[in-house]
Amino acid sequence: MQCVIMYSNVFQCSLVYYIRIKYFQSIAYLSDRMASNMSRSNKQSNFVDFINHLLTFNKQQELFQRQNNANHAKHTNHSGQLDSDINTDNLPFRFNISSKVVIRICEIALEIFKAEANILNLEAPLYIFGDIHGQFSDLVHFLEMCGLPPNNKFLFLGDYVDRGNNSIEVCMLLFAMKILFPESIYLIRGNHECPEVNRLYGLYSECESRFGADKDIVFEKINEVLCALPLCAVINNKIFCVHGGISPNLNKLDDINKIMRFGKIPDSGLLCDLMWSDPTLAPVEWGTNSRGISYTYSADSVEKFLKRNKLQLICRAHQLVSEGYKFFADNKLVTVFSAPNYCGNCGNDGSVMKVSADLVCSFIIIKPTNIPASNTNIRRNRVLDKIDY
């Protein structure tokens, strides 16, 4: 298996939409129209409009920031202070997506994901995304660089929500694209696709701030979908894709097909390990994980698993790595992390792995931007190749 590293700067790439955007429309209007008019004849058109508008996020955020800067200049008082009633500096930029459309999209997407097997059998070429964690702007940037379905195929390795400000936009775009292009978009589950986790780390608080009295039903519906996602994927019978990693309880791939995946992630067992385990340089095959859950696995464990199952590579996510990707076990495992400048202060690169039809792996990299001056040396001074809860 070959590997080619491709460094790219998203801000030097021109934007090409395969679904043309003919006009801007109010996302609130689109939401209401989708919720009230889901007949088969109109559903595809509604979803195209909805996806197209979500993909304008970065352009609209830029326009909003320009307008906000102009308002700052206009409403700054004589002492140099901004009038408090128009100060929006601390408010995240979000689309006004109604609870009705979130619920309806979740209901449709749920049936599609439930029909998929625990193990997805996929064929290259395709793009593989690691953790996104609500960083919707970066997701859109990566899609601008990769292209869109149905011209391209995508596999997402989990952790779509929490930490970032736009978990709702991430879920709605991925679910809507899955509905419209079910043979081009594939999602598997990560450890944050569990209500016991995402209630604590960001999704629930985002639902509270955005949906008011509907917060609980929206939170519940999104998690119904997240808890129904497949558990892993195999590409061309050679690349095993999973969120966390392997397990002492995993002998053959068919063991995964025996898991009842719907519901919460347990605190131990094979399902837990697929979501939570991590590679380690320690020589112990199965070690204690510093996360306080699951195991660590050694290079020897990786090699034995691959040999037993006639595989060549494990591709996983789950850990922040400073360059956006990191190889392990003599290039038999790679970690992919797709949230650049994670949480706004880690200074890491984000990457997406492209697997060509002949299984050549290359990486598209987004460098961190807008790092505060105090953080300019962060990548020299901090160990970034560490766990991400």
ChimeraX attribute file (.defattr): number of C-alpha atoms within 10 A of each C-alpha:
attribute: neighborCount
match mode: 1-to-1
recipient: residues
	/A:1	11
	/A:2	10
	/A:3	14
	/A:4	12
	/A:5	12
	/A:6	13
	/A:7	13
	/A:8	15
	/A:9	13
	/A:10	18
	/A:11	12
	/A:12	8
	/A:13	11
	/A:14	9
	/A:15	14
	/A:16	13
	/A:17	14
	/A:18	13
	/A:19	13
	/A:20	10
	/A:21	14
	/A:22	8
	/A:23	8
	/A:24	11
	/A:25	12
	/A:26	12
	/A:27	17
	/A:28	14
	/A:29	13
	/A:30	20
	/A:31	22
	/A:32	15
	/A:33	16
	/A:34	23
	/A:35	17
	/A:36	12
	/A:37	13
	/A:38	14
	/A:39	10
	/A:40	8
	/A:41	9
	/A:42	12
	/A:43	16
	/A:44	14
	/A:45	12
	/A:46	19
	/A:47	21
	/A:48	17
	/A:49	22
	/A:50	23
	/A:51	19
	/A:52	21
	/A:53	20
	/A:54	20
	/A:55	22
	/A:56	14
	/A:57	19
	/A:58	16
	/A:59	11
	/A:60	17
	/A:61	16
	/A:62	12
	/A:63	12
	/A:64	13
	/A:65	15
	/A:66	12
	/A:67	11
	/A:68	16
	/A:69	12
	/A:70	11
	/A:71	16
	/A:72	18
	/A:73	11
	/A:74	11
	/A:75	16
	/A:76	15
	/A:77	11
	/A:78	7
	/A:79	6
	/A:80	9
	/A:81	11
	/A:82	16
	/A:83	13
	/A:84	9
	/A:85	7
	/A:86	12
	/A:87	15
	/A:88	13
	/A:89	11
	/A:90	6
	/A:91	8
	/A:92	11
	/A:93	18
	/A:94	16
	/A:95	18
	/A:96	15
	/A:97	21
	/A:98	19
	/A:99	20
	/A:100	15
	/A:101	20
	/A:102	23
	/A:103	19
	/A:104	17
	/A:105	22
	/A:106	23
	/A:107	15
	/A:108	15
	/A:109	25
	/A:110	22
	/A:111	13
	/A:112	16
	/A:113	23
	/A:114	16
	/A:115	11
	/A:116	13
	/A:117	16
	/A:118	23
	/A:119	19
	/A:120	19
	/A:121	13
	/A:122	18
	/A:123	16
	/A:124	16
	/A:125	19
	/A:126	21
	/A:127	23
	/A:128	25
	/A:129	24
	/A:130	31
	/A:131	30
	/A:132	28
	/A:133	26
	/A:134	25
	/A:135	26
	/A:136	27
	/A:137	22
	/A:138	20
	/A:139	21
	/A:140	18
	/A:141	19
	/A:142	21
	/A:143	20
	/A:144	18
	/A:145	21
	/A:146	20
	/A:147	16
	/A:148	19
	/A:149	20
	/A:150	16
	/A:151	9
	/A:152	15
	/A:153	23
	/A:154	22
	/A:155	21
	/A:156	27
	/A:157	30
	/A:158	30
	/A:159	26
	/A:160	30
	/A:161	30
	/A:162	27
	/A:163	22
	/A:164	23
	/A:165	23
	/A:166	23
	/A:167	24
	/A:168	24
	/A:169	25
	/A:170	22
	/A:171	21
	/A:172	21
	/A:173	22
	/A:174	18
	/A:175	27
	/A:176	20
	/A:177	23
	/A:178	20
	/A:179	22
	/A:180	20
	/A:181	14
	/A:182	17
	/A:183	14
	/A:184	18
	/A:185	23
	/A:186	24
	/A:187	24
	/A:188	25
	/A:189	26
	/A:190	31
	/A:191	25
	/A:192	28
	/A:193	27
	/A:194	20
	/A:195	22
	/A:196	13
	/A:197	17
	/A:198	20
	/A:199	17
	/A:200	13
	/A:201	18
	/A:202	20
	/A:203	27
	/A:204	22
	/A:205	16
	/A:206	22
	/A:207	21
	/A:208	16
	/A:209	10
	/A:210	18
	/A:211	17
	/A:212	12
	/A:213	12
	/A:214	15
	/A:215	17
	/A:216	13
	/A:217	15
	/A:218	24
	/A:219	23
	/A:220	15
	/A:221	17
	/A:222	24
	/A:223	23
	/A:224	21
	/A:225	23
	/A:226	30
	/A:227	24
	/A:228	25
	/A:229	25
	/A:230	25
	/A:231	26
	/A:232	30
	/A:233	25
	/A:234	20
	/A:235	19
	/A:236	16
	/A:237	14
	/A:238	17
	/A:239	21
	/A:240	25
	/A:241	26
	/A:242	27
	/A:243	31
	/A:244	28
	/A:245	27
	/A:246	28
	/A:247	25
	/A:248	16
	/A:249	13
	/A:250	16
	/A:251	14
	/A:252	12
	/A:253	15
	/A:254	12
	/A:255	11
	/A:256	20
	/A:257	15
	/A:258	9
	/A:259	12
	/A:260	10
	/A:261	19
	/A:262	14
	/A:263	14
	/A:264	19
	/A:265	24
	/A:266	11
	/A:267	13
	/A:268	12
	/A:269	14
	/A:270	21
	/A:271	23
	/A:272	21
	/A:273	26
	/A:274	27
	/A:275	28
	/A:276	29
	/A:277	26
	/A:278	30
	/A:279	25
	/A:280	18
	/A:281	13
	/A:282	12
	/A:283	12
	/A:284	14
	/A:285	17
	/A:286	21
	/A:287	17
	/A:288	14
	/A:289	17
	/A:290	11
	/A:291	14
	/A:292	9
	/A:293	14
	/A:294	26
	/A:295	25
	/A:296	27
	/A:297	25
	/A:298	19
	/A:299	21
	/A:300	15
	/A:301	19
	/A:302	21
	/A:303	18
	/A:304	12
	/A:305	21
	/A:306	20
	/A:307	10
	/A:308	11
	/A:309	15
	/A:310	12
	/A:311	18
	/A:312	17
	/A:313	21
	/A:314	25
	/A:315	23
	/A:316	29
	/A:317	31
	/A:318	28
	/A:319	25
	/A:320	30
	/A:321	25
	/A:322	22
	/A:323	20
	/A:324	28
	/A:325	25
	/A:326	17
	/A:327	13
	/A:328	16
	/A:329	18
	/A:330	9
	/A:331	14
	/A:332	18
	/A:333	24
	/A:334	20
	/A:335	25
	/A:336	29
	/A:337	30
	/A:338	32
	/A:339	30
	/A:340	29
	/A:341	23
	/A:342	23
	/A:343	15
	/A:344	17
	/A:345	16
	/A:346	19
	/A:347	26
	/A:348	26
	/A:349	23
	/A:350	30
	/A:351	30
	/A:352	27
	/A:353	28
	/A:354	25
	/A:355	22
	/A:356	15
	/A:357	12
	/A:358	11
	/A:359	19
	/A:360	14
	/A:361	19
	/A:362	19
	/A:363	22
	/A:364	22
	/A:365	24
	/A:366	26
	/A:367	18
	/A:368	19
	/A:369	12
	/A:370	11
	/A:371	15
	/A:372	10
	/A:373	8
	/A:374	8
	/A:375	13
	/A:376	13
	/A:377	11
	/A:378	16
	/A:379	15
	/A:380	9
	/A:381	9
	/A:382	11
	/A:383	12
	/A:384	18
	/A:385	15
	/A:386	12
	/A:387	13
	/A:388	12
	/A:389	14
